[in-house]
Amino acid sequence: MKKYIMQQIAITQLSPEDLKSLIRELLKQEISPLKDKSIKRLVDPLFSREEASGRLKIDLSTLHRWTKQGKIVAHAVGSRVYYKESSIQEALIKINSVRI
């Protein structure tokens, strides 16, 4: 409670320009992590089953089995199945950690 009161007193002693710059800096700090996450979501491309199996260097039947076992996550658009780049990378990480 005391900290909040002290912050109020400090804010009232700021000039309008200083207050604007303080608010801008605080907003930048809060928005920056959110911006990075949203950009990552936009950049994550989708791959067809054939492309995903090629990237993983496995047969389509193996990809199907891994999808059923939950080793890799598939996304459906209508009757088509796609795999996100992040899902492919996660599957590779899981495979590598099992073999070590």
C-alpha positions in Angstrom: 0.0 0.0 0.0 2.8 2.4 0.9 4.6 1.6 -2.4 1.4 2.5 -4.4 1.1 5.8 -2.5 4.7 6.7 -3.1 4.2 5.9 -6.8 1.3 8.3 -6.9 3.3 11.0 -5.4 6.2 10.5 -7.8 3.8 10.6 -10.8 2.3 13.9 -9.7 5.7 15.4 -9.6 6.5 14.4 -13.2 6.0 16.8 -16.1 3.5 15.8 -18.8 6.4 14.9 -21.2 8.1 12.8 -18.6 4.9 11.0 -17.8 4.3 10.3 -21.6 7.8 8.9 -21.9 7.4 6.8 -18.8 4.2 5.3 -20.1 5.7 4.6 -23.5 8.6 2.7 -21.9 6.3 0.7 -19.7 4.1 -0.2 -22.6 7.1 -1.2 -24.7 8.2 -3.6 -21.9 4.8 -5.2 -21.6 4.0 -5.4 -25.4 7.4 -6.7 -26.6 7.0 -10.3 -25.3 3.5 -10.5 -26.7 4.7 -9.2 -30.1 7.4 -11.9 -30.3 4.8 -14.7 -29.6 2.4 -13.4 -32.2 5.1 -13.2 -34.8 6.2 -16.7 -34.1 2.6 -17.9 -34.6 2.4 -16.2 -38.0 5.7 -17.6 -39.1 5.0 -21.3 -38.2 4.4 -22.8 -41.7 2.2 -25.9 -42.4 3.6 -28.9 -44.3 1.6 -31.6 -46.0 2.0 -35.3 -45.0 4.5 -35.8 -47.9 6.6 -32.7 -47.0 6.6 -33.6 -43.2 7.7 -37.2 -43.9 10.4 -35.9 -46.2 11.7 -33.5 -43.5 11.7 -36.2 -40.9 13.1 -38.7 -43.5 10.5 -41.3 -42.6 7.9 -43.2 -44.6 4.2 -42.0 -44.7 3.1 -45.1 -42.8 5.6 -44.2 -40.0 4.3 -40.6 -39.9 0.7 -42.0 -39.7 1.7 -44.3 -36.8 3.5 -41.5 -34.9 0.5 -39.3 -35.3 -1.8 -42.0 -33.9 0.7 -42.5 -31.0 0.8 -38.8 -30.3 4.5 -38.4 -31.1 3.7 -35.7 -33.5 0.6 -33.4 -33.7 -1.4 -33.2 -36.9 -3.8 -30.4 -37.9 -6.7 -31.0 -40.3 -8.1 -28.5 -42.8 -11.1 -30.2 -44.3 -9.9 -33.7 -45.4 -6.3 -32.6 -45.7 -3.7 -33.2 -42.9 -0.9 -30.8 -42.2 1.9 -30.6 -39.7 3.3 -27.4 -38.2 7.1 -26.7 -38.3 7.1 -26.5 -34.5 5.4 -30.0 -34.3 8.1 -31.5 -36.6 10.9 -29.9 -34.5 9.3 -31.1 -31.3 9.1 -34.7 -32.7 12.8 -34.5 -33.6 13.7 -33.3 -30.1 11.7 -36.2 -28.6 13.4 -38.7 -30.9 16.9 -37.5 -30.1 16.3 -37.5 -26.4 15.0 -41.1 -26.5 18.1 -42.3 -28.3 20.6 -40.7 -26.0 
